[in-house]
């Protein structure tokens, strides 16, 4: 395996809490370019988070841990432990929670969460446990980044919102488009978003509803395990 001389983005955030906007944008552009490459090869990472991003002394990045990556055309989900059923609860996209097909736009959503965290020092969705975090993501809007850190430009806030669109079809269709807006913020139009007003209204749903999504998502892996057990019995 390649030796990477650097440290995890998680360690960097643990030390600095939040990064200067220029640095956060610079790192995100590099991550976009890495995602653009793997997506062009038909691979979706599906567990993008600061723990899976290495940063070297020149602020160059490497993506690591493709343990639950999938073919972009595949419909089956791959599972690890509870908090990694389809990714990690803090970064997982809404469509993955619902056990719908994940594609490149799921990685774009996760990167939007990472950018939000790098800029504000906090996650856009909160909860006391993984199911509560996923529930918050399905129902509520994050605190606008400029409410947390006023020096974030309106254009950069709009870019974050485009990456965090709940519906995949409303997000950036590609990591290249995400990077292009980060590189050319002056060309980004500012939308009058309802999220800028509605974020204070917090809705909740019974935990059983989110648990239902989790159970439905686990059905394919249960079937696979049963098939493997049956095959070994013969």
N, C-alpha and C positions, 0 to 999 in steps of 0.2 A: 504494500500500500504506500501511497505517496505520503511523505512526511511534510506536514504543513507547519511552518514556524509562525505561530500567531496565538490568538486566544479567542474564546467564544464571545460573540456579541453579547451574550447574557452576562459574562463577567465584566465586560465594558460598561454595560448598563447598571450592573450592581454597584460599580464604583462611582460612576458619574451621574447616575439617575436619569438624566436627559442630556441629549447632545445638542451642540449648536445647530441651528437649522441647516446651515450650509453643509455641515458634515453629514447630518442625517440624510439629506438629499443626495449627496455624493455617494454614500454607501448604498442607498436605495437604487440609484441608477445602475450601479454595478450588479446588484442582485437581480434587477430587471433583465440585464443583459445575460446573466447566467441562466435565468429562467427561460428567456427567449431561446437560448441554445437547446436546453433539454426538451422544451416543448417542440422545437423543430425536429427533434429525434423521436417524437411520439411518447415522451415520458412526462408524467405529472408527479411532482414531489409529494404532495398531499400532507406533509407534516412540516411545513416551513415555519420556523420560529427562531428566536435568538440563540437557542441551544444548538441549532443546526446550521449556524452561520459562523464561519471563522473569519477573523479580521487580523491581518498581519501588521507589521510596524509601519508600512506605507499605506495603510487603510485599504489594501486590496482584499477582496473577499473570496471565500470558497464555500460552496454549499456542501454539506456533509449529511450523512445518515439518510440514505435512500431506502431504509428498511421497509417502509410501507408505500413506496412509490409504485405507480401503476402505469400500464399502457394507457395512453389517453383515450383509446377507443373502448377500453374494457369497462364493463358495467359492474363487475363483482368488486366488493370492498374487501380490504384486508384488515385484520384486527390484531391488536396487541393487548395491552391492559386497558382497564376501563377508561382512563384519561387519554388513551390513544386509540379509541375504537375506530376512528376514521381520521385521525389527526390528533391534535391536542386541544382540549376544551377552550383554552383562551384564544386560539387562532383558527379554529375550524370554521369552514364556511357554512352558511345556512343550508345549502343543498346537501352537504355531507351529513349534517345532523338529521335531515329528513331521508337519508339513504337514497337520494337521487344521484344521478350520474355526476361524477366530478370530472372536471377537465381543467385546462390551463387557467380558466377564470377562478377556480378554487384557490390556486396558488397566488393569484393576483389579490384575492381577498385577504389571504393570510399576510401577504406583504403589506397591504394597507394597514393591518393591525400592527405589524412590526414598526412601520413608519410612524404611526400614531404614538406608539410607545416610546420610540426614540425621541420624538419631539416633546412629548408631555410628561414623560416619566411615569405614566400609568396606562393601564389597559382600557380600551374603550367600553368593554362590557365586564360587569362585575357579578359576583355571586359567592356564596359561602361554600359551594361545592361545584364540581364539574357540570352537573345537571342544571343548577341554577344559572351558571354562566351561559350555557347553551340556550336556556330559556330567555335570558335577557337579550341575547343576540337575535332571537327570532321575533321578539315583540317590541323592543325599545330602540331608541336612537342614542348614540354616544353623546357625551358632553362635547359640544363643538370645540375643536382644538384651540381656537382663538380665545375661548372662555378660560381655558386652562393656562394658555401661554399667549398673551396678546401680540407678541412680536412675530408670530406666525402670520405670513401674508394671507390675504383673502384667496389668492390664487392657489397657494399651497393647501389651504383648507379645502378648497373645491376639489383638488386632485385627490385628497384623502377620501372625501365623500364619494367620488367616482369609483375608487377602488373598493370601498366598503358598501356598495349598493347591495341590498338584500337579494335582489333578483339578478342572476348571472348575466342576463341579456342587457342589463343596464350598466354593467361594469365595463372597464376597459376590455376590449375583445382580445388584446394581446399585451404581453409584457413590453413589447416594443412601443406600443402606444402610450403606456404608462410612463416609460422612460422619456419619450418625446415631450410629453407635457412637463415633466420635471426639468428637462433641459431647456424648455422654452416657456416658462411660466407666463410671460407677458401675453402669449397668444391664447391663454386659457380664459374662456368666458366665465363670468361669475353668475351662478344661478341663484335665484331667490328660493332657497330650499325650505320646505316645511320643517325639515329636521332642525333648523336653526331656532325654531320656536317650540317644536313639539317635544324636545328632549327631556323637559322637566316632567312630563306626564309619564309615569312609570306604570306599566301594566304587568300583571303576573298571570301565570296559568298554573293549574295544578301540576305538581311534579310528575304525576302519572302520565301526563301528555308527553312530556319530554322522554320519560322512561319508555313510552310506547315506541317513539322514534328509535331509541337505542336498541330496544329488543328487535324491532323490524330490521334494523341494520345488521344485527348479528345472525339473522337466519341463514345467509349464505355460508358463513364460516361453520355454523353448526352442521349444515348439510355436508360440507367438505370433510369435516372431522368424521362424520358417520360413514361417508364413502371410504375414507382411508382405513377406518377400523374394519369395515366390511372386506376391503381388499386384502388387508393383512390376515384376516381370518381364513381366506382361501389360499 
